[in-house]
Amino acid sequence: MSEIQRADRTLRRRVIILVGVLMICAVVAHFFAPPLHILVVTSMGEAVIAIVIWLFIVATGVYFFRLGSAVRRASRFPLPGQRVLRDTVVLSGAAAAKQGRSIQVVGFLFFLIAGGLLFFAVRIYMVLFSLHP
């Protein structure tokens, strides 16, 4: 019989509250906030938003890659002591290593997306300002 890691009710409640608050904030922002193009009137504002989004993508890639590495090292998924939102079957051995590799692949894909965005941002900048390599 497989080991099952029980869900953490406190974590589940916090996640539900967080998602609800974010949804309410999105609805309020949609109806009451000025359009984004009014807030970003300079190219500097656009650059700051783009950099923040790019850093979020890179941080997400780092998180997933490190999580996958930790799963492979521990040969257990979910990790010992990790809280879960729902009852989860514990994987160990080869199954956990495969899960860890899959998580690392997701992290690597985020790195590829970030690299592609950076490449195309530089190319677009060069085209717009007629800079040739």
C-alpha positions as a Python dict, from the first residue, in 0.01 Angstrom:
ca = {
    (1, 'M'): (0, 0, 0),
    (2, 'S'): (132, 345, -95),
    (3, 'E'): (217, 609, 158),
    (4, 'I'): (-7, 917, 139),
    (5, 'Q'): (94, 1259, 264),
    (6, 'R'): (-212, 1428, 408),
    (7, 'A'): (-320, 1775, 300),
    (8, 'D'): (-241, 2071, 521),
    (9, 'R'): (-574, 2239, 596),
    (10, 'T'): (-410, 2563, 709),
    (11, 'L'): (-216, 2590, 383),
    (12, 'R'): (-527, 2513, 180),
    (13, 'R'): (-725, 2782, 364),
    (14, 'R'): (-445, 3039, 313),
    (15, 'V'): (-420, 2963, -58),
    (16, 'I'): (-797, 2993, -105),
    (17, 'I'): (-798, 3326, 79),
    (18, 'L'): (-500, 3452, -125),
    (19, 'V'): (-662, 3355, -456),
    (20, 'G'): (-989, 3517, -349),
    (21, 'V'): (-815, 3841, -250),
    (22, 'L'): (-622, 3849, -578),
    (23, 'M'): (-944, 3796, -774),
    (24, 'I'): (-1118, 4078, -587),
    (25, 'C'): (-817, 4306, -647),
    (26, 'A'): (-823, 4221, -1018),
    (27, 'V'): (-1193, 4304, -1047),
    (28, 'V'): (-1151, 4631, -855),
    (29, 'A'): (-847, 4724, -1064),
    (30, 'H'): (-1034, 4643, -1384),
    (31, 'F'): (-1322, 4876, -1302),
    (32, 'F'): (-1151, 5155, -1110),
    (33, 'A'): (-786, 5175, -1215),
    (34, 'P'): (-685, 5382, -1516),
    (35, 'P'): (-577, 5187, -1825),
    (36, 'L'): (-218, 5069, -1821),
    (37, 'H'): (-121, 5277, -2124),
    (38, 'I'): (-205, 5593, -1928),
    (39, 'L'): (15, 5485, -1637),
    (40, 'V'): (304, 5402, -1868),
    (41, 'V'): (359, 5724, -2058),
    (42, 'T'): (732, 5685, -2105),
    (43, 'S'): (949, 5418, -2253),
    (44, 'M'): (1120, 5399, -1912),
    (45, 'G'): (793, 5285, -1753),
    (46, 'E'): (751, 5019, -2021),
    (47, 'A'): (1108, 4904, -1966),
    (48, 'V'): (1055, 4873, -1590),
    (49, 'I'): (740, 4663, -1642),
    (50, 'A'): (921, 4441, -1894),
    (51, 'I'): (1216, 4392, -1659),
    (52, 'V'): (988, 4300, -1367),
    (53, 'I'): (806, 4043, -1582),
    (54, 'W'): (1136, 3903, -1710),
    (55, 'L'): (1275, 3874, -1356),
    (56, 'F'): (957, 3693, -1246),
    (57, 'I'): (1003, 3440, -1528),
    (58, 'V'): (1369, 3385, -1436),
    (59, 'A'): (1283, 3348, -1064),
    (60, 'T'): (1014, 3093, -1151),
    (61, 'G'): (1268, 2897, -1355),
    (62, 'V'): (1518, 2902, -1069),
    (63, 'Y'): (1250, 2786, -824),
    (64, 'F'): (1137, 2491, -1037),
    (65, 'F'): (1493, 2386, -1122),
    (66, 'R'): (1598, 2392, -755),
    (67, 'L'): (1280, 2209, -650),
    (68, 'G'): (1349, 1937, -908),
    (69, 'S'): (1708, 1907, -788),
    (70, 'A'): (1593, 1874, -428),
    (71, 'V'): (1341, 1604, -524),
    (72, 'R'): (1610, 1409, -709),
    (73, 'R'): (1853, 1442, -417),
    (74, 'A'): (1595, 1330, -161),
    (75, 'S'): (1454, 1058, -391),
    (76, 'R'): (1113, 1148, -255),
    (77, 'F'): (821, 1354, -383),
    (78, 'P'): (678, 1553, -213),
    (79, 'L'): (987, 1649, -19),
    (80, 'P'): (1006, 1553, 347),
    (81, 'G'): (834, 1825, 549),
    (82, 'Q'): (678, 1987, 242),
    (83, 'R'): (315, 2084, 292),
    (84, 'V'): (64, 1986, 25),
    (85, 'L'): (-277, 2124, -72),
    (86, 'R'): (-440, 1786, -122),
    (87, 'D'): (-371, 1429, -19),
    (88, 'T'): (-73, 1320, -226),
    (89, 'V'): (76, 978, -294),
    (90, 'V'): (442, 981, -192),
    (91, 'L'): (678, 880, -472),
    (92, 'S'): (1020, 738, -394),
    (93, 'G'): (1315, 596, -581),
    (94, 'A'): (1300, 598, -961),
    (95, 'A'): (948, 746, -970),
    (96, 'A'): (1062, 1042, -756),
    (97, 'A'): (1373, 1089, -971),
    (98, 'K'): (1155, 1097, -1283),
    (99, 'Q'): (926, 1353, -1119),
    (100, 'G'): (1230, 1560, -1019),
    (101, 'R'): (1363, 1555, -1375),
    (102, 'S'): (1022, 1665, -1503),
    (103, 'I'): (1019, 1957, -1261),
    (104, 'Q'): (1372, 2051, -1372),
    (105, 'V'): (1259, 2044, -1736),
    (106, 'V'): (982, 2290, -1649),
    (107, 'G'): (1243, 2516, -1486),
    (108, 'F'): (1466, 2488, -1793),
    (109, 'L'): (1171, 2581, -2017),
    (110, 'F'): (1120, 2897, -1812),
    (111, 'F'): (1491, 2977, -1867),
    (112, 'L'): (1444, 2927, -2242),
    (113, 'I'): (1141, 3157, -2241),
    (114, 'A'): (1337, 3423, -2051),
    (115, 'G'): (1631, 3389, -2289),
    (116, 'G'): (1404, 3414, -2593),
    (117, 'L'): (1231, 3722, -2453),
    (118, 'L'): (1567, 3886, -2385),
    (119, 'F'): (1695, 3801, -2734),
    (120, 'F'): (1386, 3937, -2908),
    (121, 'A'): (1375, 4246, -2687),
    (122, 'V'): (1732, 4331, -2786),
    (123, 'R'): (1657, 4263, -3155),
    (124, 'I'): (1345, 4481, -3147),
    (125, 'Y'): (1538, 4759, -2972),
    (126, 'M'): (1810, 4738, -3236),
    (127, 'V'): (1557, 4753, -3521),
    (128, 'L'): (1360, 5041, -3370),
    (129, 'F'): (1670, 5249, -3310),
    (130, 'S'): (1851, 5137, -3627),
    (131, 'L'): (2146, 4987, -3443),
    (132, 'H'): (2327, 4725, -3647),
    (133, 'P'): (2564, 4472, -3490),
}
